Amino acid sequence: MAEGTILIGSSSLETPQGYTHEPIKLESDEFSINGTMLTTRIVTAENQPKDKYTFIVNGITNSLMYDIKAEARKIGNLDYIDYIQIVEVLSGDGATTTFYTQRRMSGATPLPVVTLGGDSKIVTVSDLTNPAAGNVYAKADVSGRARFIFGDIPPAVNNNIVIRYEPKYYVRIPDNGFKESGIIGTVRNYTLICKEAK
């Protein structure tokens, strides 16, 4: 499959017009306790601010919606791939060679694009763990995240690692995530809202 397709669990559909792929910055949410404003900021183990996405898919017909709804009732978190690449930025510490993105990769292709200090690295999707200098070994899923092992030790510089990759999300469909949006002839159309679960 490729860009222009969305995979939700085991259901595949063409990307509809008006599809949105929206990051929500959790660290910008504000809460008040007894008049004191508190700002939450959620980060990964690598101190990377963690985004969660909301996906709005329009124009799903009733027959496909029933399949998605039935699967969502059986499985808490569905796999979701929209074949759109995202970017994550990490920081070297002068000692670590293994880094993790927030999400899994959708698969072995397309190859992720990795730069270290602005220099491109050769990326190979592999289970191996000892790449040569200038190379990076990527694995699509290690405990729910993609793993990247560098052949060079990234120096202790903030934001010097940039990884562009195609993620596979875990999403949940909230109870109000299925909304009827209209009828064309005898075919009912729905809007589906998926929220990233992890």
C-alpha positions, 0 to 999 in steps of 0.5 A: 500500500502507499500514501492515499490509503488508510489501514485501520485494523484489518480494514483498508480504505482510500484516503478521503477528501478532508482527511486530517492528521492532527498532532495535539501537543499535550504539554500545552494543556492547562489545568487549574487547581484552586486557582493555580495554573498547572501545565502538563508536559509528557515526555518519553524516556529520552526526554522527547516531548510526546505528541498524540494524534487524532485522526478524522476520516470522512465518507466511510460507507456503512458496510465498511463502518460495521467491519471497523466497529466490530473489530474495535469492539473486540480489540482495544487498540487497533493498528492504524497506518495512513502512510504519511511520514512524521519527524522525530528529533532526539539528542545524543549524549556522547555514550548512547548508540541505541535510540527509540522513536515514539511509535513503531514503523509501518514496515521495512519500506519506505526506509526511514531517513536519518541525519546526525548533526545534519549529515545523512546516514545509511539506513538498513532495516535489520535485526542486527545490532552492530552497524559500521561507522556511518550506518544505522540499523533500524528495527520496525518494532521493539516493545511498541517503538522503532529502534535505531542503532548508530554505528557512530556514537552521537555526540552530546548535542541537543536535537542532533538526531533527526528521524523521518519515518512512516509510523504505525499507530495504536488507536482507540475509537471512542464511543462517540467516534462513529458519527453519521454524516449523510445519506447518498441514495441508500448508502449511509456515510460516516465520519470516524474519529480515531485517537492515538492510544499510546 
